[in-house]
Amino acid sequence: MQQTIEEKNKALVLEAFNAAFNARDDSAYERYWSPDYIQHSAHIPPGRDGLRGLIAQCPPDMKYESALIMAENDYVMVHGRFTNIGQPKGWVTLDIVRVENGLLAEHWDVIQDEASEAESISGLPMFGDKFSEV
């Protein structure tokens, strides 16, 4: 059975994020990110070298995990969490990635500090296994 473009793009984004954030594979940037990569994040310098430099400065035990991933055509949205980031709380993120020619071409994100269920007025977790893949 042949994969849809959405399935291929979701797999690509998860592979790229794992290679860069978790495996710290320095060759991942050339393999997964476009040479013309556009970064819209306010805290990450432009281009794939900006991303490489940011990750190189992160604590070695930082971990990224995803819970929900959705795609439509060339756009992929991933709800994820960064832990062990060197701050009092981890981050819960929504990353939006545009894929072009099999590479990550453009990125936007929304980031907030993670709150525990006890800290949340709703009493619900901000991240976890309550999601399923769409």
N, CA, C and O of each residue as an XYZ file, in Angstrom:
536
protein
N       0.831     -1.172      0.000
C       0.000      0.000      0.000
C       0.883      1.245      0.000
O       1.831      1.336      0.780
N       0.578      2.188     -0.860
C       1.368      3.394     -0.997
C       0.940      4.439      0.039
O      -0.251      4.616      0.295
N       1.923      5.131      0.633
C       1.645      6.166      1.608
C       1.127      7.428      0.939
O       1.521      7.752     -0.181
N       0.246      8.137      1.628
C      -0.204      9.442      1.135
C       0.899     10.460      1.390
O       1.828     10.196      2.153
N       0.799     11.623      0.751
C       1.774     12.686      0.984
C       1.749     13.116      2.445
O       2.790     13.441      3.015
N       0.571     13.119      3.050
C       0.464     13.491      4.459
C       1.196     12.492      5.354
O       1.896     12.896      6.282
N       1.044     11.206      5.090
C       1.745     10.186      5.881
C       3.262     10.310      5.725
O       4.007     10.193      6.698
N       3.706     10.548      4.497
C       5.144     10.722      4.250
C       5.674     11.952      4.975
O       6.743     11.909      5.583
N       4.922     13.048      4.910
C       5.381     14.279      5.546
C       5.399     14.167      7.068
O       6.312     14.683      7.713
N       4.401     13.499      7.650
C       4.393     13.304      9.100
C       5.602     12.472      9.527
O       6.274     12.808     10.501
N       5.876     11.400      8.808
C       7.029     10.552      9.137
C       8.331     11.341      9.006
O       9.225     11.208      9.841
N       8.438     12.155      7.970
C       9.637     12.968      7.751
C       9.866     13.931      8.914
O      10.982     14.026      9.424
N       8.830     14.640      9.334
C       8.973     15.612     10.423
C       9.366     14.911     11.722
O      10.249     15.387     12.435
N       8.725     13.793     12.036
C       9.077     13.074     13.267
C      10.509     12.548     13.215
O      11.220     12.607     14.218
N      10.941     12.039     12.068
C      12.329     11.570     11.915
C      13.310     12.720     12.112
O      14.314     12.581     12.810
N      13.007     13.858     11.487
C      13.895     15.019     11.575
C      13.997     15.528     13.003
O      15.099     15.786     13.488
N      12.869     15.678     13.683
C      12.873     16.170     15.058
C      13.639     15.205     15.967
O      14.423     15.639     16.810
N      13.417     13.917     15.800
C      14.125     12.935     16.625
C      15.630     12.984     16.365
O      16.428     12.945     17.301
N      16.009     13.068     15.098
C      17.438     13.091     14.756
C      18.124     14.332     15.326
O      19.238     14.244     15.841
N      17.465     15.484     15.236
C      18.094     16.721     15.690
C      18.022     16.889     17.208
O      19.039     17.144     17.852
N      16.827     16.746     17.779
C      16.639     17.057     19.200
C      17.048     15.926     20.134
O      17.605     16.184     21.202
N      16.786     14.689     19.758
C      17.064     13.565     20.659
C      18.403     12.889     20.356
O      19.206     12.680     21.265
N      18.648     12.550     19.106
C      19.885     11.859     18.750
C      21.062     12.815     18.613
O      22.218     12.394     18.647
N      20.762     14.114     18.458
C      21.800     15.136     18.266
C      22.722     14.770     17.111
O      23.941     14.922     17.188
N      22.102     14.284     16.037
C      22.815     13.870     14.828
C      23.141     15.117     14.014
O      22.248     15.719     13.417
N      24.404     15.507     13.987
C      24.791     16.743     13.305
C      24.563     16.686     11.797
O      24.458     17.730     11.153
N      24.486     15.500     11.230
C      24.225     15.397      9.789
C      22.741     15.537      9.467
O      22.365     15.611      8.297
N      21.897     15.573     10.497
C      20.442     15.662     10.277
C      20.038     16.953      9.578
O      19.074     16.958      8.812
N      20.748     18.037      9.822
C      20.341     19.331      9.268
C      20.425     19.320      7.745
O      19.528     19.834      7.077
N      21.465     18.755      7.199
C      21.586     18.669      5.741
C      20.635     17.621      5.173
O      20.154     17.768      4.050
N      20.364     16.584      5.924
C      19.516     15.485      5.458
C      18.035     15.857      5.470
O      17.296     15.450      4.573
N      17.588     16.620      6.465
C      16.160     16.868      6.637
C      15.715     18.311      6.387
O      14.553     18.536      6.049
N      16.597     19.281      6.541
C      16.210     20.689      6.400
C      16.726     21.263      5.094
O      17.856     20.990      4.689
N      15.899     22.052      4.441
C      16.258     22.699      3.188
C      17.408     23.680      3.403
O      17.501     24.295      4.465
N      18.294     23.836      2.401
C      19.347     24.853      2.511
C      18.748     26.260      2.607
O      19.396     27.178      3.110
N      17.515     26.427      2.127
C      16.820     27.715      2.159
C      15.789     27.771      3.285
O      14.830     28.539      3.206
N      15.976     26.972      4.323
C      15.049     26.853      5.447
C      14.694     28.217      6.035
O      15.573     29.031      6.319
N      13.401     28.453      6.214
C      12.894     29.705      6.773
C      12.408     29.434      8.188
O      11.580     28.551      8.413
N      12.926     30.197      9.137
C      12.602     30.020     10.558
C      11.793     31.226     11.045
O      12.289     32.353     11.041
N      10.558     30.985     11.459
C       9.706     32.069     11.959
C       9.695     32.159     13.477
O       9.022     33.034     14.023
N      10.401     31.304     14.168
C      10.411     31.293     15.627
C      11.197     32.489     16.157
O      12.277     32.802     15.657
N      10.644     33.156     17.176
C      11.276     34.354     17.735
C      12.556     34.054     18.505
O      13.365     34.958     18.713
N      12.761     32.815     18.932
C      13.926     32.501     19.759
C      14.980     31.647     19.047
O      15.929     31.180     19.677
N      14.815     31.441     17.738
C      15.772     30.626     16.983
C      16.333     31.475     15.845
O      15.561     32.039     15.069
N      17.648     31.579     15.726
C      18.241     32.331     14.625
C      17.830     31.744     13.267
O      17.421     30.585     13.196
N      17.934     32.528     12.202
C      17.471     32.067     10.883
C      18.270     30.890     10.325
O      19.427     30.662     10.680
N      17.606     30.160      9.443
C      18.240     29.080      8.701
C      18.512     27.840      9.521
O      18.347     27.818     10.741
N      18.937     26.803      8.807
C      19.205     25.543      9.500
C      20.430     25.642     10.397
O      20.535     24.901     11.375
N      21.365     26.547     10.085
C      22.507     26.733     10.976
C      22.087     27.389     12.287
O      22.692     27.136     13.329
N      21.057     28.228     12.241
C      20.514     28.806     13.467
C      19.930     27.726     14.361
O      20.141     27.728     15.574
N      19.195     26.805     13.753
C      18.625     25.696     14.508
C      19.728     24.808     15.070
O      19.673     24.410     16.233
N      20.723     24.499     14.257
C      21.856     23.671     14.699
C      22.540     24.320     15.904
O      22.837     23.638     16.885
N      22.788     25.617     15.841
C      23.443     26.325     16.929
C      22.617     26.325     18.204
O      23.162     26.159     19.295
N      21.311     26.510     18.079
C      20.432     26.492     19.243
C      20.461     25.128     19.924
O      20.616     25.045     21.142
N      20.315     24.071     19.155
C      20.288     22.725     19.730
C      21.633     22.380     20.360
O      21.676     21.704     21.388
N      22.728     22.833     19.761
C      24.054     22.567     20.326
C      24.218     23.177     21.712
O      24.994     22.675     22.525
N      23.488     24.262     21.987
C      23.572     24.941     23.285
C      22.629     24.342     24.331
O      22.715     24.701     25.505
N      21.741     23.448     23.936
C      20.763     22.863     24.862
C      21.430     21.813     25.753
O      22.438     21.220     25.367
N      20.870     21.584     26.943
C      21.424     20.549     27.809
C      21.459     19.198     27.093
O      20.549     18.886     26.325
N      22.494     18.394     27.333
C      22.628     17.125     26.618
C      21.506     16.127     26.919
O      21.260     15.220     26.124
N      20.828     16.285     28.053
C      19.740     15.356     28.379
C      18.362     15.894     27.998
O      17.345     15.327     28.399
N      18.319     16.990     27.222
C      17.038     17.484     26.730
C      16.370     16.386     25.898
O      17.036     15.642     25.178
N      15.060     16.303     26.008
C      14.327     15.286     25.261
C      13.108     15.920     24.600
O      12.443     16.777     25.183
N      12.826     15.484     23.369
C      11.616     15.907     22.660
C      10.726     14.684     22.477
O      11.194     13.602     22.123
N       9.435     14.879     22.724
C       8.477     13.812     22.427
C       7.224     14.441     21.830
O       6.852     15.563     22.172
N       6.590     13.709     20.944
C       5.370     14.200     20.303
C       4.177     13.389     20.781
O       4.306     12.231     21.176
N       3.005     14.028     20.736
C       1.786     13.334     21.146
C       0.764     13.317     20.017
O       0.100     12.303     19.804
N       0.630     14.398     19.309
C      -0.385     14.515     18.270
C       0.270     15.088     17.034
O       1.021     16.060     17.115
N      -0.010     14.492     15.891
C       0.529     15.005     14.635
C      -0.572     14.969     13.596
O      -1.292     13.980     13.457
N      -0.688     16.072     12.869
C      -1.691     16.197     11.819
C      -1.023     16.782     10.585
O      -0.048     17.527     10.687
N      -1.551     16.442      9.427
C      -0.981     16.973      8.196
C      -2.076     17.239      7.175
O      -3.091     16.545      7.116
N      -1.836     18.254      6.385
C      -2.667     18.547      5.231
C      -1.738     19.009      4.127
O      -1.072     20.037      4.246
N      -1.701     18.239      3.055
C      -0.792     18.511      1.947
C       0.632     18.657      2.462
O       1.175     17.716      3.042
N       1.254     19.835      2.260
C       2.653     20.036      2.631
C       2.847     20.613      4.031
O       3.973     20.951      4.398
N       1.788     20.733      4.814
C       1.888     21.294      6.167
C       1.672     20.203      7.206
O       0.763     19.380      7.094
N       2.538     20.219      8.227
C       2.462     19.262      9.320
C       2.428     20.052     10.624
O       3.210     20.984     10.812
N       1.518     19.675     11.526
C       1.453     20.272     12.859
C       1.725     19.178     13.886
O       1.124     18.105     13.841
N       2.638     19.465     14.813
C       3.010     18.496     15.839
C       2.851     19.139     17.217
O       3.421     20.196     17.488
N       2.076     18.496     18.079
C       1.974     18.913     19.474
C       3.027     18.113     20.218
O       2.978     16.883     20.242
N       3.974     18.803     20.822
C       5.082     18.106     21.452
C       5.480     18.700     22.775
O       4.902     19.680     23.245
N       6.487     18.080     23.367
C       6.987     18.539     24.660
C       8.506     18.402     24.695
O       9.070     17.398     24.260
N       9.148     19.437     25.225
C      10.585     19.428     25.482
C      10.786     19.376     26.990
O      10.242     20.205     27.720
N      11.560     18.412     27.455
C      11.880     18.303     28.872
C      13.389     18.409     29.054
O      14.156     18.248     28.105
N      13.799     18.682     30.289
C      15.216     18.861     30.614
C      15.843     19.954     29.755
O      16.903     19.768     29.158
N      15.161     21.102     29.708
C      15.619     22.207     28.859
C      16.483     23.211     29.616
O      16.874     24.237     29.061
N      16.781     22.918     30.881
C      17.604     23.830     31.662
C      16.809     24.958     32.294
O      17.380     25.958     32.730
N      15.488     24.799     32.346
C      14.608     25.783     32.973
C      13.717     25.051     33.975
O      13.622     23.824     33.932
N      13.065     25.786     34.876
C      12.245     25.128     35.899
C      11.135     24.238     35.329
O      10.770     23.237     35.945
N      10.606     24.588     34.182
C       9.526     23.798     33.580
C       9.884     23.457     32.148
O      10.609     24.192     31.476
N       9.357     22.318     31.691
C       9.507     21.958     30.289
C       8.590     22.820     29.438
O       7.799     23.607     29.957
N       8.702     22.665     28.140
C       7.858     23.406     27.199
C       6.902     22.458     26.503
O       7.277     21.349     26.122
N       5.685     22.895     26.342
C       4.723     22.238     25.468
C       4.643     23.104     24.220
O       4.482     24.322     24.307
N       4.755     22.470     23.064
C       4.856     23.227     21.817
C       3.847     22.754     20.781
O       3.370     21.620     20.809
N       3.547     23.647     19.886
C       2.858     23.304     18.653
C       3.769     23.799     17.539
O       3.951     25.004     17.368
N       4.330     22.884     16.795
C       5.211     23.220     15.682
C       4.460     23.020     14.385
O       3.797     22.002     14.183
N       4.571     23.996     13.516
C       3.982     23.905     12.180
C       5.145     23.926     11.201
O       5.979     24.832     11.229
N       5.192     22.929     10.345
C       6.295     22.779      9.402
C       5.728     22.663      7.995
O       4.777     21.921      7.749
N       6.332     23.410      7.080
C       6.001     23.247      5.659
C       7.095     22.397      5.025
O       8.284     22.681      5.168
N       6.674     21.356      4.328
C       7.600     20.448      3.659
C       7.606     20.776      2.166
O       6.558     20.987      1.555
N       8.798     20.813      1.603
C       8.940     21.072      0.167
C      10.042     20.175     -0.384
O      11.162     20.173      0.126
N       9.723     19.424     -1.414
C      10.699     18.533     -2.057
C      11.362     17.583     -1.062
O      12.560     17.316     -1.155
N      10.582     17.078     -0.113
C      11.082     16.103      0.832
C      11.971     16.654      1.929
O      12.660     15.890      2.605
N      11.970     17.974      2.119
C      12.772     18.616      3.158
C      11.910     19.588      3.955
O      10.918     20.112      3.448
N      12.295     19.824      5.207
C      11.608     20.817      6.020
C      12.021     22.189      5.505
O      13.198     22.545      5.552
N      11.061     22.954      5.018
C      11.357     24.205      4.332
C      11.035     25.447      5.160
O      11.652     26.496      4.975
N      10.069     25.328      6.074
C       9.634     26.496      6.825
C       9.040     26.036      8.149
O       8.458     24.955      8.235
N       9.191     26.873      9.193
C       8.758     26.473     10.535
C       8.185     27.655     11.325
O       8.719     28.764     11.298
N       7.086     27.381     12.025
C       6.480     28.296     12.990
C       6.260     27.507     14.273
O       6.148     26.282     14.229
N       6.198     28.183     15.410
C       5.886     27.466     16.641
C       5.131     28.338     17.634
O       5.152     29.567     17.569
N       4.468     27.654     18.549
C       3.827     28.264     19.708
C       4.354     27.475     20.901
O       4.308     26.245     20.903
N       4.853     28.180     21.916
C       5.506     27.528     23.049
C       4.918     28.060     24.348
O       4.677     29.258     24.495
N       4.692     27.144     25.289
C       4.302     27.577     26.628
C       4.931     26.654     27.655
O       5.246     25.498     27.371
N       5.108     27.197     28.871
C       5.609     26.370     29.963
C       4.591     25.293     30.273
O       3.384     25.536     30.250
N       5.086     24.101     30.563
C       4.193     23.000     30.904
C       3.664     23.169     32.332
O       4.416     23.507     33.247
N       2.381     22.932     32.505
C       1.754     22.942     33.827
C       1.315     21.520     34.149
O       0.810     20.806     33.283
N       1.510     21.117     35.386
C       1.048     19.793     35.809
C      -0.477     19.798     35.900
O      -1.105     20.856     35.862
N      -1.062     18.617     36.019
C      -2.515     18.542     36.206
C      -2.927     19.320     37.448
O      -3.962     19.987     37.444
N      -2.135     19.244     38.504
C      -2.460     19.944     39.755
C      -2.406     21.466     39.573
O      -3.167     22.195     40.210
N      -1.517     21.938     38.713
C      -1.394     23.376     38.471
C      -2.439     23.897     37.489
O      -2.673     25.103     37.415
N      -3.054     23.016     36.752
C      -4.011     23.401     35.713
C      -5.403     23.588     36.311
O      -5.918     22.696     36.986
N      -5.997     24.721     36.068
C      -7.352     24.991     36.556
C      -8.335     23.961     36.016
O      -9.292     23.599     36.702
N      -8.111     23.490     34.801
C      -9.006     22.489     34.217
C      -8.810     21.107     34.838
O      -9.687     20.248     34.749
N      -7.658     20.903     35.465
C      -7.350     19.594     36.035
C      -6.928     18.569     34.997
O      -6.794     17.384     35.302
N      -6.719     19.026     33.778
C      -6.332     18.127     32.679
C      -4.874     18.341     32.311
O      -4.351     19.445     32.468
N      -4.215     17.304     31.826
C      -2.820     17.455     31.415
C      -2.717     18.295     30.153
O      -3.641     18.328     29.340
N      -1.595     18.970     29.995
C      -1.333     19.757     28.794
C      -0.784     18.876     27.675
O      -0.818     19.243     26.500
N      -0.287     17.727     28.059
C       0.417     16.874     27.116
C       0.263     15.443     27.587
O       0.193     15.189     28.789
N       0.210     14.515     26.665
C       0.225     13.125     27.079
C      -0.520     12.211     26.147
O      -0.789     12.540     24.991
N      -0.846     11.048     26.681
C      -1.426      9.986     25.871
C      -2.926     10.155     25.638
O      -3.580      9.232     25.151
N      -3.469     11.296     25.973
C      -4.882     11.550     25.722
C      -5.143     11.839     24.243
O      -6.293     11.897     23.809
N      -4.062     12.020     23.469
C      -4.184     12.301     22.042
C      -4.031     11.025     21.237
O      -3.479     10.030     21.707
N      -4.520     11.076     20.043
C      -4.249     10.012     19.080
C      -3.853     10.669     17.782
O      -4.143     11.845     17.560
N      -3.197      9.923     16.929
C      -2.755     10.465     15.650
C      -3.943     10.708     14.747
O      -4.869      9.898     14.691
N      -3.916     11.834     14.034
C      -4.982     12.184     13.081
C      -4.388     12.232     11.691
O      -5.100     12.508     10.725
